[in-house]
Structures are given as structure tokens and as C-alpha cells.
Amino acid sequence: GKMPPKQEPGEAKFLKIKVVGGETPAAAAIAPKLSPMGVNPKKAGEDIQKATKEWKGIKVTVELKIENRQCEVRMIDTSSAHLIKALGEPPRDRKKVKNIKHSGSLSFQKICEIAKIMRPKSKAKSFQGTVLEILGTACSIGCRVDKKEPKEIQDLVKSGEYECKEQIVLCQLSKNTQLKKK
């Protein structure tokens, strides 16, 4: 194997890796990517664990920014991680439980809140489109919305029976954030 090109000092490199939230990835798994850049995999692993501790047991994507042998970890928002976190399931032992089914139910309100967070990343033209995307993700992880299949909810959104206005979510979100500050 050829050696990776030496990194210029002061030049930032970005790496995206999938990890399990709140766990320190095995140094052996991340060392081949990090050691050539002069980053200590053990320390990077600890940083990843810290950055993802709110997402315990959930598969998440993190981005590592590596500059001057220092590594900064940033969580990358994904709608599936948000949905699974919102379901509030107990963390599972992933060695024992395979192909986890997320069978809980979320409120439509919660879907709109997640759509709000994911809006900047969404490819949809309208907020409603983003809501439909999130419902699609809910469908793929197997959870229900308002105790119905996400597909049914998608139809209700399209027919206008379920309104999704960004503003409504906004005022409710801003209320929540004010409460937290106290």
C-alpha cells in the first residue's frame, strides 16, 4: 500500500465516520485513518464518545476536522438519528440485538420539530416537503406517527388534513428553548 500523502501543516482535512453514539470507537478501527495525520486515535475516540453521548446506542455520523494534528469532532444531524432519539428507546446491547426494529410511535408535532432541525439540509423546496422526507425516514426505520403508518400520515399531509407550518413549530420551539434557559 502507498503511504497517504503527507499533510501540509495548517491544512484542515475532514473525515466522516459512522459510529455508535456514546461509545468510544475501537482505536484499531479509526487508527488507519487518523495515525497518518498525526492524530492520536485513543484521544480522538474519547472526543467522539463525548461529542455523541446524548445519542447513546444510536448509529450516528460524525465529521472529524483534523488540523495541525488536532482533531475536532462534530455530530452530523441525520433524521433517522433524531427519530430514534425521539422514540426514547432504552439503549440496547448491540452485540445481542441485531436488526433493531424501532416500533414506537411519535407525534406528528415531533416529526415537524425534527423537520425544522433538518430543514437546512433538506432537498425539498417547501417545509411540507421536508416533513414528508422525515415521514419517509420514519417509514424506513419502522416507527409509527400518531399511532398510524407514516405512509398514511404522508397522504394526510399531501391532502392538507395535517397542516405543517414552519411558524407553528417555531413558536413552540422557542417556548421550549426559553423554558430550558431558566
Long-range contacts (C-beta under 8 A, 24 or more apart in sequence): 3-36, 4-36, 7-36, 7-37, 7-38, 7-66, 9-68, 10-67, 10-68, 11-67, 12-65, 12-66, 12-67, 13-37, 13-65, 13-66, 13-67, 14-63, 14-64, 14-65, 14-66, 15-63, 15-64, 15-66, 16-61, 16-62, 16-63, 16-64, 16-76, 17-48, 17-61, 17-62, 17-64, 18-59, 18-60, 18-61, 19-48, 19-52, 19-59, 19-60, 19-61, 19-62, 20-52, 20-57, 20-58, 20-59, 20-60, 20-94, 21-52, 21-53, 21-54, 21-55, 21-56, 21-57, 21-58, 21-59, 21-60, 21-81, 22-49, 22-52, 22-53, 22-54, 22-55, 22-56, 22-57, 22-91, 23-49, 23-52, 23-56, 23-57, 24-48, 24-49, 25-49, 34-64, 34-66, 34-71, 37-66, 37-69, 38-69, 39-66, 39-69, 39-70, 39-71, 43-71, 44-71, 44-73, 47-71, 47-72, 47-73, 48-73, 51-75, 54-85, 55-81, 55-85, 56-91, 57-91, 57-92, 57-94, 58-84, 58-85, 77-117, 77-118, 77-121, 79-114, 79-118, 79-133, 79-134, 79-137, 80-137, 80-140, 80-141, 82-114, 82-117, 82-118, 83-114, 83-134, 83-137, 83-138, 83-141, 83-143, 84-141, 86-110, 86-114, 87-143, 101-142, 102-141, 102-142, 102-143, 103-142, 103-143, 103-144, 104-143, 104-144, 105-143, 105-144, 105-145, 105-146, 105-147, 106-138, 106-143, 106-144, 106-145, 106-146, 107-145, 107-146, 108-145, 108-146, 108-153, 108-162, 108-164, 109-169, 109-172, 111-135, 111-138, 111-145, 111-153, 112-164, 112-168, 112-169, 113-169, 113-172, 113-173, 115-164, 115-169, 116-166, 116-169, 116-170, 116-173, 119-166, 127-164, 127-165, 127-166, 128-157, 128-164, 131-157, 131-164, 132-157, 132-158
